[in-house]
């Protein structure tokens, strides 16, 4: 049996921008991607703490050390600059392997999205 489990999580990061005219996705600072084990093109779930919205999109890398968290395309309508969000990715794995799997969970400084 295979199950879906949390693989990566950026817990409580601040949205630094929302670009409705971009094709789509979420731009994440490359340092945050590395710390949370996210890769370019990976599907993620976005949970908006401010308004309860949930959506799915994919990751594109942003510049290192900038702390960028930018929702692009239609997702930009579901967040506002300054909102606090949680970014989660999941993996499908064998049930027995999942019992011992440890996700990459990162708690950045939510004021500037830096790694403390």
C-alpha angles and dihedrals in degrees: 000000000000126000136187116244137174109275102172136008136184102196117208109347124167120244107238097185148358119209112189093181096058119100094249145279138084122282111217127185107259091232090058090047091053094046093051096040095243121149135203112278095017116145113244138181117228119207115191111212092194099057108009094245118152125195142158127229140138134267128253120181121250129199117294119256093011095101091223119176106168126169111211134198120356091349087069088075091061098055139043129212106271096030116134114233140177118223116205134179126188136207131205113226144153113287094238093048090047091059090069100031116119116204124219103250118178128189106198124188099273093209094066104001091242123149104250 
